[in-house]
Amino acid sequence: MGEVVGSHDLLLVTLDTLRYDVAVELAAAGRIPNLARHLPGGGWEERHAPGSFTYASHQAMFAGFLPTPASPGPHPRLFAARFAGSETTADGTFVFDTPDLVSGLAAEGYRTVCVGGVGFFNRRGPLGSVLPGLFQESHWEPGFGVASPTSFEEQVARAERVVAALPREQRLFLFVNVSALHQPNWFHLPGATRDAGDSRATHAAALEYVDRHIGRLFAAASSRRRCFAIVCSDHGTAYGDDGYTGHRLGHPAVWTVPYAHFFLEPPAPLGPGAAR
């Protein structure tokens, strides 16, 4: 990451509340083709979330503690604050001398931009201002939130405008918190009703909805130069698993999350005389 930071744009997408098992099933069934074409080997990596709900998990991730591989470690990290005795800071780790990754990247000349989703990013009160307050620029409106059936496409449209407004030479760290998987998500499944509520099936339909639009986000993030992308869940959620519902609890459906990182290539330059 020491070679990537400074030369590439960076994209972090958290698919808020996405369950690992649902993500794996949809990838294997060909139901999320736009995501799957970028996943190494076509599949998700199984990892453990650093927190059981949005606020805790993102505080950890913004400190450099991304979801941890679901196997015995230690596992070298991509990003880490300088910290004496760290066993997961390796030769390839980007080490920053600030309290969080966002300000660490800003110190390297990045424009840091947040496109929020769930309530912890809405800036409507002190608590909802902590996480977006880490960024130089943050965006949230009700259309990006959990109650909007068009939340992700509206978030993507805002990200496209952000990228288009940047000077070409300006490096970008773009963070998008995708709210569509979070409850309520019943409206993403045709025929589902509010009275019936959310289910594992409506959760899956929400991921299919995200997949239909995520190609635009990837295209925007890599429109100016090569982009290093991380796509993961911050935590899962329970739909009656062993009697549990929701998250902020210790259950495999909550702490097991999908993760992937990969490079997004910029469009090939047009040759002399090519149509524009």
C-alpha atoms as one frame of an Amber mdcrd trajectory, in Angstrom:
protein
   0.000   0.000   0.000   3.003   2.288   0.369   3.251   2.206  -3.424  -0.482
   2.518  -4.020  -1.056   5.497  -1.745  -0.019   8.622  -3.584  -0.275   7.136
  -7.070  -3.824   5.706  -7.105  -7.261   6.942  -6.197  -8.868   4.976  -3.372
 -12.442   3.737  -2.971 -13.923   2.179   0.167 -17.480   0.838  -0.121 -19.181
  -0.592   2.947 -22.266  -2.624   2.085 -23.861  -1.892   5.415 -25.346  -4.959
   7.148 -24.608  -7.406   4.290 -24.504 -11.029   5.423 -21.607 -13.198   4.229
 -23.795 -16.205   3.380 -26.170 -14.144   1.251 -23.287 -12.468  -0.590 -21.665
 -15.837  -1.348 -24.912 -17.452  -2.515 -25.734 -14.627  -4.900 -22.234 -14.557
  -6.369 -22.284 -18.333  -6.947 -25.733 -18.145  -8.563 -24.711 -15.375 -10.967
 -27.151 -12.908  -9.394 -24.596 -10.122  -8.768 -22.567 -10.114 -12.013 -21.258
  -6.557 -11.730 -19.710  -7.227  -8.344 -18.625 -10.776  -9.126 -16.563  -9.790
 -12.154 -14.256  -7.839  -9.837 -14.052 -10.336  -6.974 -10.724 -12.206  -6.949
 -11.546 -15.670  -8.262 -15.167 -14.573  -8.633 -15.901 -14.994  -4.934 -15.921
 -13.177  -1.629 -13.338 -13.624   1.092 -14.725 -14.632   4.479 -13.708 -12.208
   7.209 -14.663 -11.194  10.737 -16.112  -7.737  11.343 -14.292  -5.397  13.736
 -17.629  -4.438  15.302 -21.194  -5.698  15.548 -22.900  -2.492  14.405 -22.179
   0.436  12.108 -20.670   2.965  14.490 -18.246   0.598  16.205 -17.201  -1.115
  13.008 -16.517   2.081  11.077 -14.576   3.636  13.946 -12.309   0.587  13.775
 -12.043   0.576   9.976 -11.206   4.266   9.831  -8.405   3.516  12.313  -7.015
   0.922   9.876  -8.668  -2.182  11.308 -10.500  -3.591   8.289 -12.389  -6.888
   8.660  -9.944  -9.629   9.662  -9.437 -12.831   7.584 -11.388 -15.693   9.153
  -8.327 -17.834   9.870  -5.636 -17.798  12.561  -3.305 -14.809  12.255  -1.613
 -12.484  12.666  -2.718 -10.921   9.373  -0.749  -7.951   7.977  -2.934  -4.893
   7.503  -3.203  -2.604   4.496  -3.348   0.535   6.669  -2.182   1.191  10.211
  -1.555   4.113  12.517   1.986   4.218  13.811   1.730   2.240  17.020   4.579
   0.715  18.999   4.377  -3.060  19.237   1.822  -3.539  16.456   1.999  -7.152
  15.252  -0.035  -6.538  12.088   1.977  -3.637  10.639   4.134  -5.103   7.866
   6.544  -3.881   5.197   3.686  -3.300   2.746   1.427  -1.471   5.197   0.684
   2.204   4.652   1.523   3.713   8.040   0.021   7.076   8.975   0.897   9.453
  11.803  -2.603  10.730  12.486  -5.396   9.248  14.641  -7.299   7.844  11.647
  -6.833   6.749   8.054  -8.965   9.561   6.647  -6.773  12.336   8.042  -3.714
  10.254   7.225  -4.684  10.228   3.555  -5.514  13.936   3.685  -1.976  14.525
   4.924  -0.762  12.721   1.791  -2.679  15.177  -0.398  -5.907  13.224  -0.914
  -9.306  14.867  -1.115 -11.379  12.845   1.365 -15.077  12.525   0.550 -17.864
  10.660   2.353 -21.187   9.767   0.730 -23.172   8.610   3.743 -26.044   6.182
   3.997 -27.319   4.984   7.369 -28.134   7.322  10.254 -24.618   7.414  11.688
 -23.669   9.522   8.641 -26.642  11.886   8.471 -25.090  14.824  10.412 -28.480
  15.493  12.012 -27.027  15.452  15.503 -23.700  15.125  17.328 -23.568  11.330
  17.075 -24.434  11.333  13.375 -21.679  13.873  12.776 -18.704  11.970  14.239
 -17.931   9.666  11.303 -18.645  12.085   8.420 -16.760  14.739  10.396 -13.521
  12.853   9.698 -13.778  13.830   6.022 -12.990  17.104   4.266 -16.287  16.791
   2.401 -19.366  14.794   3.323 -22.753  14.281   1.704 -26.036  12.955   3.066
 -29.685  13.556   2.328 -32.864  11.566   3.047 -32.744   9.993  -0.408 -29.491
   8.242   0.601 -31.006   6.740   3.744 -32.412   3.375   4.734 -36.039   4.285
   3.998 -35.404   5.208   0.356 -36.047   2.518  -2.299 -33.669   4.431  -4.624
 -30.940   5.109  -2.061 -27.983   3.587  -3.847 -28.612   5.041  -7.277 -28.942
   8.458  -5.642 -25.667   7.918  -3.773 -23.948   6.901  -7.009 -25.230   9.999
  -8.788 -23.766  12.178  -6.038 -20.427  10.342  -6.223 -20.344  10.866  -9.984
 -20.821  14.607  -9.497 -18.103  14.723  -6.842 -15.574  13.022  -9.101 -16.493
  15.154 -12.111 -15.911  18.359 -10.124 -12.386  17.448  -8.992  -9.287  18.728
 -10.786  -7.827  15.810 -12.699  -4.545  15.919 -10.780  -6.261  15.770  -7.368
  -5.994  12.364  -5.692  -9.270  11.116  -4.180 -10.268   8.915  -1.265 -13.972
   8.227  -1.785 -15.972   6.439   0.892 -19.541   5.263   0.242 -21.689   3.743
   2.976 -24.420   1.792   1.166 -27.663   1.779   3.142 -29.822  -0.395   0.860
 -29.113  -3.717   2.656 -30.084  -2.324   6.058 -33.627  -2.679   7.308 -36.126
  -1.776   6.000 -35.336  -3.584   2.743 -38.650  -5.332   1.990 -39.396  -2.908
  -0.854 -36.532  -4.312  -2.967 -38.330  -7.643  -3.497 -41.271  -7.525  -5.919
 -44.423  -8.715  -4.179 -43.093  -8.209  -0.653 -45.151  -6.074   1.713 -44.440
  -3.775   4.626 -46.637  -5.937   6.855 -44.602  -9.059   6.081 -41.426  -7.120
   6.843 -37.811  -7.865   5.993 -36.351 -11.299   5.457 -33.261 -12.999   4.144
 -34.928 -12.948   0.703 -35.532  -9.183   0.765 -31.948  -8.705   1.985 -30.768
 -10.665  -1.073 -32.981  -8.611  -3.364 -31.415  -5.454  -1.940 -27.958  -6.754
  -2.871 -29.180  -7.416  -6.416 -30.430  -3.829  -6.511 -27.014  -2.547  -5.447
 -25.328  -4.698  -8.070 -27.407  -3.136 -10.839 -25.907   0.274 -10.093 -22.433
  -0.392  -8.697 -20.797  -0.472 -12.118 -21.423   3.269 -12.394 -19.677   3.846
  -9.077 -16.675   1.784 -10.147 -16.521   3.653 -13.454 -16.578   7.035 -11.723
 -13.928   6.030  -9.177 -11.546   4.888 -11.933 -12.395   7.566 -14.485  -9.244
   9.605 -13.883  -6.602   7.041 -12.956  -6.163   3.530 -11.598  -8.153   3.035
  -8.415  -7.648   0.641  -5.509 -11.056  -0.468  -4.248 -12.165  -2.182  -1.053
 -15.719  -3.533  -0.925 -16.904  -5.162   2.277 -19.626  -5.366   4.871 -19.244
  -3.684   8.240 -21.334  -6.374   9.979 -24.092  -8.804   9.141 -27.566  -9.128
  10.605 -29.817 -11.904  11.883 -33.203 -12.856  10.461 -34.353 -15.245  13.144
 -31.067 -17.181  13.251 -31.124 -19.174  16.512 -33.906 -16.859  17.642 -31.927
 -13.648  17.056 -33.047 -10.698  14.965 -30.941  -7.684  14.014 -27.349  -6.904
  14.942 -25.269  -5.352  17.750 -25.038  -8.868  19.100 -22.543 -11.738  19.022
 -23.741 -14.249  16.416 -21.957 -15.703  13.342 -24.587 -14.061  11.100 -23.382
 -10.713  12.468 -19.629 -11.109  12.847 -18.994 -13.010   9.565 -18.761 -10.620
   6.621 -17.819 -10.616   2.915 -14.687  -8.746   1.851 -12.777  -8.060  -1.373
 -10.140  -5.649  -2.602  -9.046  -5.176  -6.193  -7.832  -2.636  -8.720 -10.151
  -0.752 -11.052  -8.541   0.190 -14.346  -9.156   3.573 -15.975 -10.660   3.719
 -19.466  -8.172   3.223 -22.274  -7.044   6.527 -23.826  -8.508   7.313 -27.210
  -6.056   7.016 -30.083  -5.497   9.670 -32.750  -8.589  10.079 -34.894 -10.775
   7.949 -32.610 -14.427   8.885 -32.342 -15.323  10.888 -29.250
